[in-house]
Amino acid sequence: MIGYKQIFYILGLLLILMGMAMLIPASVDIIYNNKDWEVFVLSSAIAIFLGGLMSIPTRDVGGNLNKRELLILIPLAWITMPSIATLPIYTSELGLSFTDAYFESLSGMTTTGATILSNLDNAPPGILLWRSILQWMGGIGIVIMASGLLPIAQVGGMQLLQLEFDSRMEKILPRTAQLSLVIVLLYSAITLVCACLYFIFGMSGFDAINHAMTTVATGGYSTHDASIGYFNNDKIVITSIIFMIISSFSFVMIITTVRGQIGELFRDVQAKWLITILSTVTIYMVYKNINSFDNLYDNILHTTFTITSLITGTGYTTFNYNLWGTVTIPLLVLIMIMGGSAGSTTCGIKMFRLKIMFETINSYLKNLIQPNGVFLPYYGKKSISQDVSISVIGYLVVFLFTLLIFTIIFSALGYDIVTALSAASSALSCVGPGIGEIIGPNSNYGDVSTSFKWVFTFGMLIGRLEIFTVLVLLSPSFWNK
């Protein structure tokens, strides 16, 4: 039997937390004498009231959530919270439609960073801060979900990482239940350091706080239309690169590294694959576009920034990478869907799945060549079980099939193949900017059709929830007693 009371209790607490967070941009609007503080206060009251209605009657419910309850809670949380977060955006002085407001809200919570807003330089400060807070909160939720919930639910091979996470945490924590608190503290500390560096290197205090939150969340929302390129500051660009990479590492690995186990960083399979792929693609693109910049330094800096931003799903920009030409489109789409490490704030396929796929295929080829030999795929020093290999290969097939379906849908809505493919990749991988003139780095999603926006919104949701978490709810057998 499904314990719905436990689910509603947790959802209620999340709504109360959301309502309390709304008071922060309300305070900023009061300071800046912007009348939107009223909509934030009203929205906060609604969120806290609804949260109380859900959590107070169920507060005495005990016990842990089982696997089925987790699979219900995760999608409900990622639908409910953006819906409430939409209220201040929808009722603000921006005058957005509900479609645009919900698009902006969900894009923030999923850390996608796709925006329909223009003229950000003159947008209300409370709204700008609220967008950043949504991404920051979404980033925490993603890390906790990937580190503590999805491995238990065994989504797309995540069960392989459960033992790895557990063994690491047992070395530094008396109880794994403390994982969430430690992640929040570390996440906050990294954000604070990032904000301080941004401020030291030339950002205003307001810009530094906003960009620190969206950098660590690998979300990419900015307070300026030109994104990081607005500041025209190499130190800010380098800082952004460093913190995007840090945030794309597993936070469990970062915790063990911070606690003195430096070797964990160099032994982490996902970290090594991420750095290897990032370095290889960057070197290739620097060579290929050697004549696209005034000097080699600018080439290396902005190419590294762009590739890092795309592979981590952050979506920051400093220049128009459409100028690289159509021949680079397949490579850019490929790195957009890769993502970073499981247990990080990034989305996409994830490095551990790429590693498992490579090892599984390599093992299979060796067995074809030497039928009498025994060749097992390994992840680090642990052999990969058959059920994990099947889960990962199954996830990759479903991901690519879903990518194809979304590409076809966007094409059917009247968009060219480049826009359709990059939009599908951007939505499912929660990257934000696409490729081409319509949704590229110098554009946004404000001018696309309403149908496009809702399809993209659904893509962001299922991409962030690892697809299977949504698909399993559509199975009749899941609901059978």
C-alpha positions as CSV (number, residue, x, y, z in Angstrom):
1,M,0.0,0.0,0.0
2,I,1.3,3.5,-0.9
3,G,1.7,5.8,2.1
4,Y,0.3,9.0,0.6
5,K,0.3,10.8,4.0
6,Q,4.1,10.6,4.1
7,I,4.2,12.0,0.6
8,F,1.9,14.9,1.4
9,Y,3.8,15.6,4.6
10,I,7.1,16.0,2.7
11,L,5.4,18.0,-0.1
12,G,3.9,20.3,2.5
13,L,7.3,21.0,4.1
14,L,8.8,21.8,0.7
15,L,6.0,24.3,0.0
16,I,6.6,26.0,3.4
17,L,10.3,26.2,2.5
18,M,9.4,27.7,-0.9
19,G,7.1,30.2,0.8
20,M,9.8,31.3,3.2
21,A,12.3,31.7,0.4
22,M,9.9,34.1,-1.4
23,L,10.4,36.6,1.4
24,I,14.0,37.1,0.3
25,P,13.2,38.7,-3.0
26,A,10.3,40.5,-1.3
27,S,12.9,42.2,1.0
28,V,15.1,43.1,-2.0
29,D,12.1,44.7,-3.8
30,I,11.3,46.8,-0.7
31,I,14.9,48.0,-0.6
32,Y,14.8,48.9,-4.2
33,N,11.4,50.5,-3.8
34,N,9.8,48.1,-6.3
35,K,6.1,47.3,-5.8
36,D,6.5,43.6,-6.7
37,W,7.3,43.0,-3.0
38,E,3.5,42.7,-2.5
39,V,3.2,39.8,-5.0
40,F,6.0,38.0,-3.3
41,V,4.5,38.4,0.2
42,L,1.1,37.2,-1.1
43,S,2.6,34.3,-2.9
44,S,4.6,33.4,0.2
45,A,1.4,33.4,2.3
46,I,-0.3,31.1,-0.2
47,A,2.6,28.7,-0.3
48,I,2.9,28.5,3.5
49,F,-0.8,28.1,3.9
50,L,-1.0,25.2,1.3
51,G,2.1,23.7,2.8
52,G,0.5,23.8,6.3
53,L,-2.7,22.2,5.0
54,M,-0.6,19.3,3.6
55,S,1.9,18.8,6.4
56,I,0.2,19.6,9.7
57,P,-2.5,16.8,9.5
58,T,0.2,14.3,8.4
59,R,3.0,15.4,10.8
60,D,2.6,12.3,13.1
61,V,3.1,9.8,10.2
62,G,6.3,7.8,10.8
63,G,8.4,5.4,8.8
64,N,10.6,5.6,5.8
65,L,9.4,5.9,2.2
66,N,9.6,2.8,0.1
67,K,10.7,2.6,-3.5
68,R,7.2,3.1,-5.0
69,E,6.6,6.1,-2.7
70,L,9.9,7.6,-3.8
71,L,9.0,7.2,-7.4
72,I,5.7,9.1,-6.7
73,L,7.2,11.8,-4.5
74,I,10.0,12.8,-6.9
75,P,7.8,13.8,-9.9
76,L,5.2,15.4,-7.6
77,A,7.8,17.5,-6.0
78,W,9.2,18.7,-9.3
79,I,5.7,19.6,-10.5
80,T,4.3,21.1,-7.3
81,M,7.2,23.4,-6.4
82,P,7.6,25.1,-9.8
83,S,3.8,25.6,-9.9
84,I,3.9,27.6,-6.6
85,A,7.1,29.3,-7.7
86,T,5.3,30.6,-10.8
87,L,2.9,32.7,-8.7
88,P,5.2,35.8,-8.1
89,I,6.5,35.6,-11.7
90,Y,3.0,35.4,-13.2
91,T,1.6,38.3,-11.0
92,S,4.6,40.5,-11.2
93,E,4.8,43.8,-13.2
94,L,6.4,41.8,-16.1
95,G,2.8,40.9,-17.2
96,L,3.7,37.4,-18.5
97,S,1.3,34.8,-19.6
98,F,0.9,31.8,-17.4
99,T,2.7,29.7,-20.1
100,D,5.7,32.0,-20.0
101,A,5.7,32.3,-16.2
102,Y,5.6,28.5,-15.7
103,F,8.2,28.0,-18.4
104,E,10.5,30.4,-16.6
105,S,9.8,28.9,-13.2
106,L,10.3,25.2,-14.2
107,S,13.4,26.2,-16.2
108,G,14.8,27.7,-13.0
109,M,13.9,24.7,-10.7
110,T,15.3,22.2,-13.2
111,T,18.5,24.4,-13.6
112,T,17.9,24.5,-17.3
113,G,18.3,28.2,-17.7
114,A,16.2,28.6,-20.8
115,T,14.5,32.0,-20.5
116,I,11.7,33.8,-22.2
117,L,12.7,37.2,-20.7
118,S,14.4,40.0,-22.6
119,N,15.8,43.2,-21.3
120,L,17.1,41.6,-18.2
121,D,19.4,44.6,-17.5
122,N,16.2,46.5,-16.5
123,A,14.1,43.7,-15.0
124,P,12.8,44.0,-11.4
125,P,15.5,43.0,-8.9
126,G,13.2,40.8,-7.0
127,I,12.3,38.7,-10.0
128,L,16.0,38.4,-11.0
129,L,16.9,37.2,-7.6
130,W,13.9,34.8,-7.4
131,R,15.1,33.2,-10.7
132,S,18.5,32.7,-9.2
133,I,17.1,31.3,-5.9
134,L,15.0,28.9,-7.9
135,Q,18.0,27.5,-9.6
136,W,20.0,27.4,-6.4
137,M,17.3,25.5,-4.6
138,G,16.8,23.3,-7.6
139,G,20.5,22.5,-7.6
140,I,20.4,21.3,-4.0
141,G,17.3,19.2,-4.7
142,I,19.0,17.6,-7.7
143,V,22.2,16.7,-5.7
144,I,20.1,15.2,-2.9
145,M,17.9,13.4,-5.3
146,A,20.8,11.9,-7.3
147,S,22.9,11.0,-4.2
148,G,20.1,9.7,-1.9
149,L,16.9,8.9,-3.8
150,L,17.6,7.7,-7.4
151,P,20.1,5.1,-6.3
152,I,17.5,3.6,-4.0
153,A,14.9,3.7,-6.8
154,Q,17.5,2.1,-9.1
155,V,16.9,4.5,-12.0
156,G,19.0,3.9,-15.1
157,G,21.9,2.1,-13.4
158,M,22.1,4.4,-10.4
159,Q,22.1,1.4,-8.1
160,L,25.8,0.9,-9.0
161,L,26.5,4.3,-7.3
162,Q,24.5,3.5,-4.1
163,L,27.3,1.3,-2.7
164,E,29.9,3.8,-3.7
165,F,28.0,6.7,-2.0
166,D,27.3,4.6,1.1
167,S,30.9,3.4,1.5
168,R,32.2,7.0,1.1
169,M,29.8,8.5,3.6
170,E,30.3,5.8,6.2
171,K,33.9,7.0,6.5
172,I,33.0,10.6,7.4
173,L,29.5,10.5,8.8
174,P,28.0,8.6,11.7
175,R,24.8,8.2,9.8
176,T,24.0,8.5,6.1
177,A,20.8,10.3,7.1
178,Q,23.0,13.3,7.6
179,L,24.0,13.4,4.0
180,S,21.4,16.0,3.0
181,L,22.5,18.5,5.7
182,V,26.2,18.1,4.8
183,I,25.4,18.6,1.1
184,V,23.5,21.8,1.9
185,L,26.3,23.2,4.0
186,L,29.0,22.3,1.4
187,Y,26.8,23.7,-1.4
188,S,26.3,26.9,0.5
189,A,30.0,27.3,1.3
190,I,31.0,26.8,-2.4
191,T,28.3,29.4,-3.4
192,L,29.7,31.9,-0.8
193,V,33.3,31.5,-2.1
194,C,32.1,31.9,-5.7
195,A,30.2,35.0,-4.8
196,C,33.1,36.5,-3.0
197,L,35.5,35.9,-6.0
198,Y,33.0,37.3,-8.4
199,F,32.7,40.5,-6.2
200,I,36.4,40.8,-5.9
201,F,36.9,40.5,-9.6
202,G,34.5,43.3,-10.5
203,M,30.8,42.3,-10.2
204,S,28.4,44.3,-8.1
205,G,27.2,42.6,-4.9
206,F,23.8,41.9,-6.5
207,D,25.3,40.4,-9.6
208,A,27.9,38.4,-7.7
209,I,25.2,36.8,-5.5
210,N,22.9,36.0,-8.4
211,H,25.7,34.6,-10.6
212,A,27.2,32.6,-7.8
213,M,23.9,30.8,-7.2
214,T,23.3,30.0,-10.9
215,T,27.0,29.0,-11.4
216,V,27.1,26.5,-8.6
217,A,23.6,25.2,-9.7
218,T,25.0,24.9,-13.2
219,G,21.8,26.7,-14.2
220,G,23.0,29.7,-16.2
221,Y,20.4,32.4,-15.3
222,S,22.0,35.8,-15.5
223,T,21.0,39.3,-14.6
224,H,22.1,40.6,-18.0
225,D,21.0,39.7,-21.6
226,A,24.7,39.2,-22.5
227,S,25.2,36.7,-19.7
228,I,28.8,36.4,-18.5
229,G,29.9,38.2,-21.6
230,Y,28.4,41.4,-20.2
231,F,31.2,41.9,-17.8
232,N,34.0,41.5,-20.4
233,N,36.3,40.4,-17.6
234,D,38.7,37.4,-18.0
235,K,39.0,36.8,-14.3
236,I,35.2,36.4,-14.0
237,V,35.2,34.0,-16.9
238,I,38.0,31.9,-15.4
239,T,36.2,31.9,-12.0
240,S,33.0,30.8,-13.8
241,I,34.9,27.9,-15.5
242,I,36.4,26.7,-12.2
243,F,33.1,26.6,-10.3
244,M,31.1,25.1,-13.2
245,I,33.6,22.2,-13.2
246,I,33.5,21.9,-9.4
247,S,29.7,21.8,-9.4
248,S,29.8,19.1,-12.1
249,F,31.7,16.7,-9.8
250,S,29.8,14.4,-7.4
251,F,29.2,16.3,-4.2
252,V,29.7,13.1,-2.2
253,M,33.2,12.9,-3.8
254,I,33.7,16.6,-3.0
255,I,32.8,16.0,0.7
256,T,35.3,13.2,1.0
257,T,38.0,15.3,-0.7
258,V,37.3,18.3,1.6
259,R,37.5,16.1,4.7
260,G,41.1,15.2,3.8
261,Q,40.8,12.2,1.4
262,I,42.4,14.1,-1.5
263,G,43.0,10.8,-3.3
264,E,39.3,10.4,-3.9
265,L,39.4,13.2,-6.5
266,F,42.0,11.4,-8.5
267,R,40.4,8.0,-8.2
268,D,36.9,9.2,-9.0
269,V,35.9,7.6,-12.4
270,Q,33.4,10.2,-13.3
271,A,35.7,13.1,-12.6
272,K,38.4,11.6,-14.7
273,W,36.1,11.0,-17.6
274,L,34.6,14.5,-17.4
275,I,38.1,16.2,-17.4
276,T,39.3,13.9,-20.2
277,I,36.3,14.6,-22.5
278,L,36.3,18.3,-21.6
279,S,40.0,18.7,-22.4
280,T,39.8,16.7,-25.6
281,V,36.9,18.6,-27.1
282,T,38.3,21.9,-26.0
283,I,41.7,21.2,-27.6
284,Y,40.0,20.1,-30.8
285,M,37.8,23.2,-30.9
286,V,40.7,25.5,-30.2
287,Y,42.6,24.0,-33.1
288,K,39.6,24.1,-35.4
289,N,38.8,27.7,-34.6
290,I,42.4,29.0,-34.5
291,N,41.4,31.9,-36.9
292,S,38.1,32.8,-35.2
293,F,39.7,34.9,-32.4
294,D,42.2,37.8,-32.4
295,N,44.8,35.8,-30.4
296,L,45.5,32.3,-29.0
297,Y,44.7,33.4,-25.4
298,D,41.2,34.6,-26.3
299,N,40.7,31.4,-28.3
300,I,41.6,29.1,-25.4
301,L,39.7,31.2,-22.8
302,H,36.4,31.5,-24.6
303,T,36.5,28.0,-26.1
304,T,37.2,26.5,-22.8
305,F,34.4,28.5,-21.2
306,T,31.9,27.6,-24.0
307,I,32.6,23.9,-23.9
308,T,32.5,23.8,-20.1
309,S,29.2,25.7,-20.1
310,L,27.6,23.3,-22.6
311,I,28.9,20.0,-21.2
312,T,27.9,21.0,-17.6
313,G,24.5,22.3,-18.8
314,T,25.1,25.7,-17.4
315,G,24.3,27.6,-20.5
316,Y,26.4,30.8,-19.9
317,T,27.7,32.5,-22.9
318,T,30.5,35.0,-23.7
319,F,30.2,35.0,-27.5
320,N,28.0,33.6,-30.3
321,Y,29.2,30.0,-30.8
322,N,26.9,29.8,-33.9
323,L,29.9,31.5,-35.7
324,W,31.8,28.2,-35.4
325,G,29.7,26.9,-38.3
326,T,27.3,24.1,-39.0
327,V,30.0,21.5,-39.1
328,T,30.4,21.8,-35.3
329,I,26.6,21.2,-34.6
330,P,26.9,17.4,-34.1
331,L,29.7,17.8,-31.7
332,L,28.0,20.6,-29.7
333,V,24.8,18.6,-29.5
334,L,26.8,15.5,-28.3
335,I,28.5,17.4,-25.5
336,M,25.2,19.0,-24.6
337,I,23.6,15.6,-23.8
338,M,26.6,14.2,-22.0
339,G,26.3,16.0,-18.7
340,G,28.6,15.8,-15.7
341,S,28.8,13.4,-12.7
342,A,25.9,11.7,-11.0
343,G,25.4,13.4,-7.7
344,S,26.2,16.8,-9.2
345,T,23.9,19.6,-10.2
346,T,24.3,18.7,-13.9
347,C,21.7,16.8,-16.1
348,G,22.2,14.8,-19.3
349,I,23.3,11.2,-19.7
350,K,26.0,11.4,-16.9
351,M,29.6,10.3,-17.0
352,F,29.1,7.0,-15.1
353,R,26.7,5.8,-17.8
354,L,29.2,6.6,-20.6
355,K,31.8,4.7,-18.7
356,I,29.6,1.7,-18.2
357,M,28.5,1.7,-21.8
358,F,32.1,1.8,-22.9
359,E,33.2,-1.1,-20.6
360,T,30.2,-3.2,-21.5
361,I,30.8,-2.8,-25.2
362,N,34.5,-3.4,-24.8
363,S,33.9,-6.6,-22.7
364,Y,31.4,-7.8,-25.3
365,L,33.9,-7.3,-28.2
366,K,36.6,-9.2,-26.3
367,N,34.2,-12.1,-25.8
368,L,33.5,-12.2,-29.5
369,I,37.2,-12.3,-30.3
370,Q,38.0,-14.9,-27.6
371,P,34.8,-16.9,-27.0
372,N,36.5,-19.1,-24.3
373,G,37.8,-16.1,-22.3
374,V,36.1,-14.5,-19.4
375,F,36.0,-10.7,-19.7
376,L,34.0,-8.7,-17.2
377,P,33.2,-5.0,-17.5
378,Y,34.6,-2.9,-14.6
379,Y,33.7,0.4,-13.0
380,G,36.7,1.5,-11.1
381,K,37.8,-1.7,-9.2
382,K,34.3,-3.1,-9.1
383,S,32.8,-5.5,-11.7
384,I,29.6,-4.3,-13.3
385,S,26.7,-6.6,-12.8
386,Q,24.5,-7.6,-15.7
387,D,21.4,-5.8,-14.3
388,V,23.4,-2.6,-14.1
389,S,24.6,-2.9,-17.7
390,I,21.1,-3.6,-18.9
391,S,19.7,-0.7,-16.9
392,V,22.3,1.7,-18.4
393,I,22.0,0.5,-22.0
394,G,18.2,0.6,-21.6
395,Y,18.4,4.2,-20.3
396,L,20.6,5.3,-23.2
397,V,18.3,3.7,-25.7
398,V,15.3,5.4,-24.2
399,F,17.1,8.7,-23.9
400,L,18.1,8.7,-27.6
401,F,14.6,7.5,-28.6
402,T,13.0,10.3,-26.5
403,L,15.5,12.8,-28.1
404,L,14.4,11.6,-31.5
405,I,10.7,12.0,-30.6
406,F,11.1,15.5,-29.3
407,T,13.1,16.5,-32.4
408,I,10.3,15.2,-34.6
409,I,7.7,17.1,-32.5
410,F,9.6,20.4,-32.7
411,S,10.1,19.9,-36.5
412,A,6.3,19.2,-36.8
413,L,5.7,22.5,-35.1
414,G,7.4,24.2,-38.1
415,Y,11.0,24.7,-36.9
416,D,14.1,23.8,-38.9
417,I,16.1,20.6,-38.1
418,V,18.9,22.5,-36.3
419,T,16.5,24.3,-34.0
420,A,14.5,21.2,-33.4
421,L,17.5,18.9,-32.6
422,S,19.2,21.5,-30.4
423,A,15.9,22.3,-28.6
424,A,15.3,18.6,-27.9
425,S,18.9,18.2,-26.6
426,S,18.7,21.4,-24.6
427,A,15.4,20.4,-22.9
428,L,16.3,16.8,-22.1
429,S,19.8,17.7,-20.9
430,C,18.6,20.9,-19.1
431,V,21.2,23.1,-20.9
432,G,19.2,26.2,-21.8
433,P,20.5,27.9,-24.9
434,G,20.3,26.0,-28.1
435,I,21.9,26.3,-31.5
436,G,20.8,28.5,-34.4
437,E,19.4,31.9,-34.8
438,I,16.0,31.3,-33.0
439,I,17.1,29.8,-29.7
440,G,20.9,30.2,-30.0
441,P,23.3,32.0,-27.6
442,N,22.3,35.4,-28.7
443,S,18.5,34.7,-28.5
444,N,16.0,33.3,-26.0
445,Y,12.7,31.4,-26.1
446,G,10.5,34.4,-25.9
447,D,9.5,34.3,-29.6
448,V,8.8,30.6,-30.0
449,S,5.2,29.4,-30.1
450,T,3.1,28.4,-27.1
451,S,3.1,24.8,-28.3
452,F,6.9,24.8,-28.5
453,K,7.1,26.2,-25.0
454,W,4.9,23.5,-23.5
455,V,6.7,20.7,-25.3
456,F,10.0,22.1,-24.2
457,T,8.6,22.4,-20.6
458,F,7.7,18.7,-20.6
459,G,11.1,17.9,-22.0
460,M,12.8,19.8,-19.1
461,L,10.8,17.9,-16.6
462,I,11.4,14.4,-17.8
463,G,15.0,15.2,-18.6
464,R,15.6,16.4,-15.0
465,L,13.8,13.3,-13.6
466,E,15.9,10.9,-15.6
467,I,13.0,9.9,-17.9
468,F,12.3,6.5,-16.2
469,T,11.0,8.2,-13.1
470,V,8.2,9.6,-15.2
471,L,7.6,6.7,-17.5
472,V,7.2,4.2,-14.6
473,L,4.2,6.1,-13.4
474,L,2.5,5.5,-16.7
475,S,2.7,1.7,-16.2
476,P,-0.5,0.1,-15.0
477,S,1.5,-2.5,-13.1
478,F,3.1,0.2,-10.9
479,W,-0.3,1.0,-9.4
480,N,-1.4,-2.5,-8.8
481,K,-1.5,-3.5,-5.1
